[in-house]
Amino acid sequence: MDILTHIVVGASSGGMLLGAKHGKKAFLVGGITAILPDLDVLVTPMFNTIDQLSIHRGITHSLLFLFAIPLLYMGSKKLLNRKISYDWPLLIFIALLSHLVLDVMTNYGTQIFQPFSNRQVSLSNISVIDPVFTLPVLVFLLISMVSKKPAPVRTAYNKTGLLIGGVYLLLTLVNKSCIENHFKNSLQKQAINYEKLSVIPSSLGNLLWHAVAKTEDGWYVGDYSLMDQYQDINFTFYEGNKEILKQYDSRVIQKLIWYTNGNYLVRQEGGFTRMYHLKCHLTQGYENNPYPSAGFFEITKSPDGNTIISSKMMQSNTPPGELIANKWRRIMGHRTTPRLSRYHSGSKTRVNSAEPQGKKSNSLLAPYIRRQEVSSFETRKSQLPITI
């Protein structure tokens, strides 16, 4: 989740628990404590690109860290022979817990079982940035901080904001379940057999979603908005081309596969190998991009045979205002760019009919229309390559 949301929820939790007793200090401690897990970003520059992938959302986002910090606080109090109050350890625990819960609900994955397991836990029911969740909590937090009313009333303000946010989170879980079933039904109707299905929130308000269905040869990617005027979902097939990765260091490749949760495309382009990850930055449905994701790793070899990787993003050539408008129109149920009806690499091709402007196509020729495969993206300046 974004840092503002973590601060807001942590501060509101502090105000709810201890605001009446400790005043503004409770807000401050709650807000600061809630961002402690993200301090891991301060040490990531000390590591190479491949190791950086597992450091963020690692040990500082674990259950071990959640329990260790309050215990360390109480231990330090005891060593200094000071009176131990359980107020602050409780607040520290709740603020840290709020951070872990919010991160687990996004699609990036959080290693809550570190150091015993590097499994990435993700409920994937809310976008990393979602003002629909953050704003109500923030508004009631500010009201409680500036209000001159009695402490019980100010506490009630914080409770109200957190309650609204909590209800919204519960609704996103229900919404995701319904959306996932809709994707599954669409795949079944189209006789698409898949091994794994990942459903990813792609907009604020939980309106726009993407699905990535893994098969033996590649991935089917589809997008759906709650505002769509049609119920059928078109899926575009992308070949995986996993065999291209065999030429590189297996340890590096396995780390990249772990980071992408096994959802990735491999392409040979301009003398480089590009590994597009399908866990975030999905643009299908509102950008005319021949790949469903704007995020990728560029993989090369040094003269001495070492594997070199760089983390990069595709930057849209579309003006920012137009891009935002395109995405908004897609959220509202309209496709703003020609739907990519086919992507082929090698001999396999999957053809899908296009449904422009959110209306179901009645044309018998629709499945045979060949869409122009033109990328509207360019490579953004990346980090320096790191030799592994």
One Martini backbone bead per residue (centre of mass of N, CA, C, O) as a GRO file, in nm:
protein
  388
    1MET     BB    1   0.103   0.031   0.012
    2ASP     BB    2   0.087   0.346   0.054
    3ILE     BB    3   0.226   0.565   0.276
    4LEU     BB    4  -0.021   0.736   0.346
    5THR     BB    5  -0.208   0.508   0.436
    6HIS     BB    6  -0.034   0.404   0.666
    7ILE     BB    7  -0.034   0.665   0.832
    8VAL     BB    8  -0.339   0.705   0.862
    9VAL     BB    9  -0.406   0.432   1.000
   10GLY     BB   10  -0.204   0.456   1.233
   11ALA     BB   11  -0.306   0.726   1.351
   12SER     BB   12  -0.602   0.640   1.391
   13SER     BB   13  -0.536   0.408   1.585
   14GLY     BB   14  -0.403   0.586   1.799
   15GLY     BB   15  -0.653   0.766   1.854
   16MET     BB   16  -0.845   0.535   1.937
   17LEU     BB   17  -0.671   0.410   2.174
   18LEU     BB   18  -0.491   0.696   2.299
   19GLY     BB   19  -0.605   0.987   2.260
   20ALA     BB   20  -0.753   1.042   2.537
   21LYS     BB   21  -0.474   0.999   2.706
   22HIS     BB   22  -0.224   1.123   2.488
   23GLY     BB   23  -0.308   1.248   2.236
   24LYS     BB   24  -0.099   1.340   1.977
   25LYS     BB   25   0.107   1.113   2.037
   26ALA     BB   26  -0.065   0.877   1.930
   27PHE     BB   27  -0.066   0.964   1.636
   28LEU     BB   28   0.241   0.971   1.592
   29VAL     BB   29   0.314   0.680   1.671
   30GLY     BB   30   0.125   0.538   1.473
   31GLY     BB   31   0.237   0.659   1.207
   32ILE     BB   32   0.536   0.575   1.237
   33THR     BB   33   0.501   0.270   1.289
   34ALA     BB   34   0.349   0.202   1.013
   35ILE     BB   35   0.641   0.259   0.842
   36LEU     BB   36   0.869   0.068   0.935
   37PRO     BB   37   0.867  -0.170   0.721
   38ASP     BB   38   0.967   0.044   0.480
   39LEU     BB   39   1.280   0.069   0.565
   40ASP     BB   40   1.397  -0.140   0.359
   41VAL     BB   41   1.459   0.074   0.128
   42LEU     BB   42   1.738   0.174   0.255
   43VAL     BB   43   1.898  -0.114   0.180
   44THR     BB   44   1.860  -0.196  -0.122
   45PRO     BB   45   2.105  -0.033  -0.262
   46MET     BB   46   2.324  -0.249  -0.143
   47PHE     BB   47   2.198  -0.425  -0.367
   48ASN     BB   48   2.121  -0.612  -0.607
   49THR     BB   49   1.862  -0.656  -0.813
   50ILE     BB   50   1.788  -0.954  -0.733
   51ASP     BB   51   1.786  -0.899  -0.414
   52GLN     BB   52   1.577  -0.666  -0.399
   53LEU     BB   53   1.316  -0.836  -0.449
   54SER     BB   54   1.333  -0.977  -0.138
   55ILE     BB   55   1.352  -0.735   0.067
   56HIS     BB   56   1.101  -0.623  -0.001
   57ARG     BB   57   0.866  -0.756   0.189
   58GLY     BB   58   1.006  -0.904   0.422
   59ILE     BB   59   1.110  -0.916   0.739
   60THR     BB   60   0.950  -0.634   0.801
   61HIS     BB   61   0.670  -0.813   0.701
   62SER     BB   62   0.656  -0.997   0.944
   63LEU     BB   63   0.553  -1.171   1.218
   64LEU     BB   64   0.814  -1.144   1.373
   65PHE     BB   65   0.823  -0.832   1.366
   66LEU     BB   66   0.547  -0.780   1.498
   67PHE     BB   67   0.643  -0.910   1.783
   68ALA     BB   68   0.934  -0.791   1.834
   69ILE     BB   69   0.896  -0.484   1.878
   70PRO     BB   70   0.723  -0.481   2.139
   71LEU     BB   71   0.927  -0.656   2.301
   72LEU     BB   72   1.167  -0.460   2.276
   73TYR     BB   73   1.033  -0.228   2.420
   74MET     BB   74   0.990  -0.374   2.694
   75GLY     BB   75   1.288  -0.455   2.733
   76SER     BB   76   1.404  -0.165   2.747
   77LYS     BB   77   1.244  -0.079   2.995
   78LYS     BB   78   1.362  -0.290   3.188
   79LEU     BB   79   1.666  -0.211   3.159
   80LEU     BB   80   1.583   0.096   3.263
   81ASN     BB   81   1.380   0.075   3.503
   82ARG     BB   82   1.092   0.104   3.382
   83LYS     BB   83   0.775   0.147   3.345
   84ILE     BB   84   0.534  -0.081   3.226
   85SER     BB   85   0.330  -0.018   2.952
   86TYR     BB   86   0.067  -0.151   2.741
   87ASP     BB   87  -0.012   0.073   2.546
   88TRP     BB   88   0.229   0.095   2.339
   89PRO     BB   89   0.260  -0.200   2.248
   90LEU     BB   90  -0.027  -0.212   2.131
   91LEU     BB   91   0.003   0.013   1.922
   92ILE     BB   92   0.241  -0.107   1.771
   93PHE     BB   93   0.099  -0.364   1.686
   94ILE     BB   94  -0.142  -0.238   1.529
   95ALA     BB   95   0.022  -0.070   1.326
   96LEU     BB   96   0.177  -0.310   1.203
   97LEU     BB   97  -0.070  -0.479   1.127
   98SER     BB   98  -0.189  -0.279   0.923
   99HIS     BB   99   0.041  -0.304   0.721
  100LEU     BB  100   0.022  -0.608   0.660
  101VAL     BB  101  -0.273  -0.623   0.572
  102LEU     BB  102  -0.260  -0.421   0.335
  103ASP     BB  103  -0.033  -0.567   0.172
  104VAL     BB  104  -0.180  -0.842   0.140
  105MET     BB  105  -0.423  -0.707  -0.034
  106THR     BB  106  -0.232  -0.693  -0.248
  107ASN     BB  107  -0.051  -0.805  -0.554
  108TYR     BB  108   0.263  -0.831  -0.470
  109GLY     BB  109   0.340  -0.948  -0.203
  110THR     BB  110   0.406  -1.105   0.126
  111GLN     BB  111   0.663  -1.209   0.367
  112ILE     BB  112   0.529  -1.323   0.660
  113PHE     BB  113   0.733  -1.598   0.702
  114GLN     BB  114   0.969  -1.471   0.778
  115PRO     BB  115   1.260  -1.682   0.769
  116PHE     BB  116   1.101  -1.963   0.687
  117SER     BB  117   0.959  -1.813   0.435
  118ASN     BB  118   0.916  -1.681   0.082
  119ARG     BB  119   0.628  -1.656   0.069
  120GLN     BB  120   0.373  -1.494  -0.117
  121VAL     BB  121   0.121  -1.298   0.018
  122SER     BB  122  -0.207  -1.266  -0.159
  123LEU     BB  123  -0.535  -1.131  -0.210
  124SER     BB  124  -0.596  -0.924  -0.436
  125ASN     BB  125  -0.838  -0.671  -0.355
  126ILE     BB  126  -0.634  -0.418  -0.389
  127SER     BB  127  -0.491  -0.142  -0.460
  128VAL     BB  128  -0.214   0.032  -0.379
  129ILE     BB  129  -0.401   0.272  -0.482
  130ASP     BB  130  -0.696   0.388  -0.278
  131PRO     BB  131  -0.898   0.655  -0.209
  132VAL     BB  132  -1.160   0.513  -0.117
  133PHE     BB  133  -1.015   0.423   0.146
  134THR     BB  134  -0.842   0.670   0.254
  135LEU     BB  135  -1.027   0.928   0.278
  136PRO     BB  136  -1.217   0.860   0.518
  137VAL     BB  137  -0.991   0.823   0.725
  138LEU     BB  138  -0.864   1.106   0.688
  139VAL     BB  139  -1.105   1.287   0.754
  140PHE     BB  140  -1.157   1.175   1.047
  141LEU     BB  141  -0.875   1.235   1.149
  142LEU     BB  142  -0.879   1.545   1.116
  143ILE     BB  143  -1.127   1.598   1.289
  144SER     BB  144  -1.008   1.477   1.555
  145MET     BB  145  -0.755   1.677   1.569
  146VAL     BB  146  -0.937   1.964   1.558
  147SER     BB  147  -1.124   1.902   1.770
  148LYS     BB  148  -1.305   2.033   2.074
  149LYS     BB  149  -1.416   1.791   2.166
  150PRO     BB  150  -1.452   1.536   2.338
  151ALA     BB  151  -1.278   1.247   2.351
  152PRO     BB  152  -1.507   1.043   2.274
  153VAL     BB  153  -1.569   1.187   2.004
  154ARG     BB  154  -1.290   1.167   1.872
  155THR     BB  155  -1.282   0.859   1.883
  156ALA     BB  156  -1.534   0.819   1.704
  157TYR     BB  157  -1.413   0.929   1.447
  158ASN     BB  158  -1.197   0.710   1.410
  159LYS     BB  159  -1.390   0.472   1.409
  160THR     BB  160  -1.548   0.558   1.159
  161GLY     BB  161  -1.318   0.556   0.952
  162LEU     BB  162  -1.230   0.257   1.003
  163LEU     BB  163  -1.504   0.132   0.942
  164ILE     BB  164  -1.530   0.219   0.651
  165GLY     BB  165  -1.267   0.087   0.558
  166GLY     BB  166  -1.338  -0.202   0.649
  167VAL     BB  167  -1.590  -0.238   0.475
  168TYR     BB  168  -1.450  -0.195   0.206
  169LEU     BB  169  -1.258  -0.438   0.226
  170LEU     BB  170  -1.482  -0.650   0.240
  171LEU     BB  171  -1.608  -0.576  -0.037
  172THR     BB  172  -1.354  -0.648  -0.206
  173LEU     BB  173  -1.365  -0.949  -0.144
  174VAL     BB  174  -1.641  -0.999  -0.267
  175ASN     BB  175  -1.580  -0.880  -0.546
  176LYS     BB  176  -1.351  -1.071  -0.621
  177SER     BB  177  -1.514  -1.331  -0.613
  178CYS     BB  178  -1.708  -1.250  -0.842
  179ILE     BB  179  -1.496  -1.188  -1.061
  180GLU     BB  180  -1.358  -1.464  -1.060
  181ASN     BB  181  -1.612  -1.621  -1.151
  182HIS     BB  182  -1.643  -1.472  -1.419
  183PHE     BB  183  -1.377  -1.559  -1.541
  184LYS     BB  184  -1.424  -1.863  -1.518
  185ASN     BB  185  -1.679  -1.873  -1.694
  186SER     BB  186  -1.547  -1.758  -1.951
  187LEU     BB  187  -1.335  -1.980  -1.984
  188GLN     BB  188  -1.535  -2.214  -2.003
  189LYS     BB  189  -1.698  -2.114  -2.253
  190GLN     BB  190  -1.407  -2.110  -2.424
  191ALA     BB  191  -1.240  -2.367  -2.361
  192ILE     BB  192  -1.023  -2.288  -2.130
  193ASN     BB  193  -0.739  -2.435  -2.017
  194TYR     BB  194  -0.608  -2.415  -1.681
  195GLU     BB  195  -0.380  -2.396  -1.398
  196LYS     BB  196  -0.393  -2.073  -1.337
  197LEU     BB  197  -0.549  -1.795  -1.151
  198SER     BB  198  -0.518  -1.436  -1.182
  199VAL     BB  199  -0.654  -1.165  -0.990
  200ILE     BB  200  -0.645  -0.804  -1.072
  201PRO     BB  201  -0.635  -0.497  -0.954
  202SER     BB  202  -0.656  -0.171  -1.169
  203SER     BB  203  -0.824   0.025  -0.967
  204LEU     BB  204  -1.001   0.240  -0.831
  205GLY     BB  205  -1.283   0.109  -0.662
  206ASN     BB  206  -1.285  -0.188  -0.788
  207LEU     BB  207  -1.354  -0.193  -1.116
  208LEU     BB  208  -1.082  -0.285  -1.246
  209TRP     BB  209  -0.979  -0.595  -1.414
  210HIS     BB  210  -0.746  -0.870  -1.417
  211ALA     BB  211  -0.656  -1.174  -1.601
  212VAL     BB  212  -0.439  -1.469  -1.542
  213ALA     BB  213  -0.403  -1.756  -1.748
  214LYS     BB  214  -0.243  -2.053  -1.704
  215THR     BB  215  -0.053  -2.250  -1.925
  216GLU     BB  216   0.163  -2.454  -2.087
  217ASP     BB  217   0.232  -2.213  -2.323
  218GLY     BB  218   0.084  -1.973  -2.148
  219TRP     BB  219  -0.131  -1.674  -2.167
  220TYR     BB  220  -0.436  -1.544  -2.051
  221VAL     BB  221  -0.570  -1.212  -2.110
  222GLY     BB  222  -0.803  -1.013  -1.917
  223ASP     BB  223  -1.070  -0.763  -1.903
  224TYR     BB  224  -1.277  -0.597  -1.637
  225SER     BB  225  -1.574  -0.411  -1.577
  226LEU     BB  226  -1.844  -0.316  -1.386
  227MET     BB  227  -1.934  -0.117  -1.643
  228ASP     BB  228  -1.995  -0.312  -1.842
  229GLN     BB  229  -2.217  -0.385  -2.128
  230TYR     BB  230  -2.085  -0.666  -2.109
  231GLN     BB  231  -2.008  -1.016  -2.026
  232ASP     BB  232  -1.802  -1.084  -2.216
  233ILE     BB  233  -1.467  -1.217  -2.230
  234ASN     BB  234  -1.164  -1.136  -2.367
  235PHE     BB  235  -0.883  -1.340  -2.465
  236THR     BB  236  -0.535  -1.315  -2.477
  237PHE     BB  237  -0.271  -1.482  -2.626
  238TYR     BB  238   0.053  -1.572  -2.474
  239GLU     BB  239   0.354  -1.664  -2.516
  240GLY     BB  240   0.621  -1.766  -2.313
  241ASN     BB  241   0.918  -1.863  -2.398
  242LYS     BB  242   1.104  -2.023  -2.179
  243GLU     BB  243   1.357  -2.135  -2.343
  244ILE     BB  244   1.525  -1.866  -2.347
  245LEU     BB  245   1.629  -1.894  -2.033
  246LYS     BB  246   1.847  -2.134  -2.047
  247GLN     BB  247   2.112  -1.940  -2.099
  248TYR     BB  248   2.085  -1.870  -1.801
  249ASP     BB  249   2.107  -1.824  -1.483
  250SER     BB  250   1.916  -2.014  -1.275
  251ARG     BB  251   1.914  -1.842  -1.017
  252VAL     BB  252   1.807  -1.584  -1.144
  253ILE     BB  253   1.552  -1.696  -1.280
  254GLN     BB  254   1.414  -1.808  -1.023
  255LYS     BB  255   1.384  -1.530  -0.890
  256LEU     BB  256   1.202  -1.407  -1.109
  257ILE     BB  257   0.978  -1.618  -1.092
  258TRP     BB  258   0.910  -1.567  -0.799
  259TYR     BB  259   0.832  -1.265  -0.828
  260THR     BB  260   0.599  -1.337  -1.059
  261ASN     BB  261   0.449  -1.607  -0.980
  262GLY     BB  262   0.487  -1.739  -1.281
  263ASN     BB  263   0.408  -1.460  -1.441
  264TYR     BB  264   0.533  -1.466  -1.778
  265LEU     BB  265   0.714  -1.313  -2.046
  266VAL     BB  266   0.914  -1.393  -2.339
  267ARG     BB  267   1.149  -1.182  -2.521
  268GLN     BB  268   1.316  -1.111  -2.832
  269GLU     BB  269   1.484  -0.783  -2.830
  270GLY     BB  270   1.739  -0.617  -2.962
  271GLY     BB  271   1.941  -0.839  -2.814
  272PHE     BB  272   1.724  -0.892  -2.595
  273THR     BB  273   1.585  -1.005  -2.291
  274ARG     BB  274   1.236  -1.015  -2.206
  275MET     BB  275   1.058  -1.003  -1.883
  276TYR     BB  276   0.723  -1.008  -1.838
  277HIS     BB  277   0.525  -0.908  -1.579
  278LEU     BB  278   0.186  -1.030  -1.440
  279LYS     BB  279   0.134  -0.865  -1.139
  280CYS     BB  280   0.161  -0.577  -1.286
  281HIS     BB  281   0.106  -0.313  -1.498
  282LEU     BB  282  -0.162  -0.345  -1.644
  283THR     BB  283  -0.296  -0.232  -1.988
  284GLN     BB  284  -0.517  -0.387  -2.085
  285GLY     BB  285  -0.790  -0.197  -2.257
  286TYR     BB  286  -0.626   0.120  -2.271
  287GLU     BB  287  -0.375   0.010  -2.448
  288ASN     BB  288  -0.170  -0.009  -2.747
  289ASN     BB  289  -0.025  -0.303  -2.650
  290PRO     BB  290   0.152  -0.605  -2.722
  291TYR     BB  291   0.146  -0.600  -2.408
  292PRO     BB  292   0.000  -0.643  -2.083
  293SER     BB  293   0.276  -0.513  -1.978
  294ALA     BB  294   0.510  -0.252  -1.854
  295GLY     BB  295   0.679  -0.466  -1.703
  296PHE     BB  296   1.043  -0.545  -1.694
  297PHE     BB  297   1.317  -0.760  -1.772
  298GLU     BB  298   1.654  -0.723  -1.859
  299ILE     BB  299   1.850  -0.972  -2.034
  300THR     BB  300   2.201  -1.048  -2.012
  301LYS     BB  301   2.547  -1.081  -2.119
  302SER     BB  302   2.855  -1.095  -2.042
  303PRO     BB  303   3.166  -1.164  -2.169
  304ASP     BB  304   3.197  -1.383  -1.912
  305GLY     BB  305   2.874  -1.498  -1.872
  306ASN     BB  306   2.713  -1.314  -1.706
  307THR     BB  307   2.423  -1.219  -1.555
  308ILE     BB  308   2.213  -0.944  -1.663
  309ILE     BB  309   1.999  -0.708  -1.492
  310SER     BB  310   1.700  -0.502  -1.556
  311SER     BB  311   1.471  -0.273  -1.438
  312LYS     BB  312   1.169  -0.194  -1.623
  313MET     BB  313   0.975   0.050  -1.815
  314MET     BB  314   0.701   0.141  -1.995
  315GLN     BB  315   0.653   0.440  -2.177
  316SER     BB  316   0.416   0.642  -2.267
  317ASN     BB  317   0.331   0.846  -2.555
  318THR     BB  318   0.091   0.927  -2.420
  319PRO     BB  319  -0.060   1.164  -2.290
  320PRO     BB  320  -0.149   1.181  -1.968
  321GLY     BB  321  -0.441   1.283  -2.005
  322GLU     BB  322  -0.522   1.066  -2.214
  323LEU     BB  323  -0.456   0.818  -2.044
  324ILE     BB  324  -0.655   0.877  -1.816
  325ALA     BB  325  -0.903   0.887  -2.000
  326ASN     BB  326  -0.880   0.599  -2.107
  327LYS     BB  327  -0.907   0.458  -1.833
  328TRP     BB  328  -1.176   0.581  -1.752
  329ARG     BB  329  -1.339   0.468  -1.994
  330ARG     BB  330  -1.282   0.175  -1.923
  331ILE     BB  331  -1.415   0.178  -1.645
  332MET     BB  332  -1.697   0.277  -1.791
  333GLY     BB  333  -1.706   0.051  -2.048
  334HIS     BB  334  -1.476   0.156  -2.255
  335ARG     BB  335  -1.297   0.128  -2.542
  336THR     BB  336  -1.010   0.333  -2.658
  337THR     BB  337  -0.876   0.093  -2.812
  338PRO     BB  338  -0.766  -0.135  -3.004
  339ARG     BB  339  -0.810  -0.461  -2.981
  340LEU     BB  340  -0.607  -0.717  -2.929
  341SER     BB  341  -0.661  -1.017  -3.116
  342ARG     BB  342  -0.344  -1.084  -3.153
  343TYR     BB  343  -0.064  -1.299  -3.052
  344HIS     BB  344   0.250  -1.387  -3.201
  345SER     BB  345   0.503  -1.658  -3.147
  346GLY     BB  346   0.550  -1.826  -3.403
  347SER     BB  347   0.297  -2.072  -3.448
  348LYS     BB  348   0.115  -1.953  -3.235
  349THR     BB  349  -0.244  -1.861  -3.231
  350ARG     BB  350  -0.473  -1.628  -3.081
  351VAL     BB  351  -0.812  -1.557  -3.146
  352ASN     BB  352  -1.002  -1.252  -3.099
  353SER     BB  353  -1.259  -1.066  -3.050
  354ALA     BB  354  -1.374  -0.740  -3.081
  355GLU     BB  355  -1.504  -0.474  -2.837
  356PRO     BB  356  -1.591  -0.177  -2.901
  357GLN     BB  357  -1.702   0.057  -2.677
  358GLY     BB  358  -1.856  -0.177  -2.496
  359LYS     BB  359  -1.972  -0.339  -2.748
  360LYS     BB  360  -2.115  -0.597  -2.881
  361SER     BB  361  -2.028  -0.788  -3.142
  362ASN     BB  362  -2.209  -0.885  -3.459
  363SER     BB  363  -1.982  -0.965  -3.631
  364LEU     BB  364  -1.868  -1.231  -3.828
  365LEU     BB  365  -1.568  -1.096  -3.871
  366ALA     BB  366  -1.436  -1.038  -3.595
  367PRO     BB  367  -1.241  -1.299  -3.561
  368TYR     BB  368  -1.071  -1.190  -3.842
  369ILE     BB  369  -0.960  -0.940  -3.734
  370ARG     BB  370  -0.671  -0.746  -3.788
  371ARG     BB  371  -0.476  -0.598  -3.572
  372GLN     BB  372  -0.275  -0.345  -3.501
  373GLU     BB  373   0.068  -0.395  -3.391
  374VAL     BB  374   0.122  -0.119  -3.187
  375SER     BB  375   0.340   0.052  -3.001
  376SER     BB  376   0.294   0.311  -2.729
  377PHE     BB  377   0.591   0.251  -2.632
  378GLU     BB  378   0.874   0.316  -2.418
  379THR     BB  379   1.176   0.314  -2.272
  380ARG     BB  380   1.271   0.365  -1.966
  381LYS     BB  381   1.490   0.474  -1.771
  382SER     BB  382   1.720   0.282  -1.605
  383GLN     BB  383   1.895   0.096  -1.431
  384LEU     BB  384   2.176  -0.025  -1.358
  385PRO     BB  385   2.341  -0.284  -1.429
  386ILE     BB  386   2.370  -0.610  -1.271
  387THR     BB  387   2.602  -0.831  -1.170
  388ILE     BB  388   2.583  -1.198  -1.097
   0.00000   0.00000   0.00000
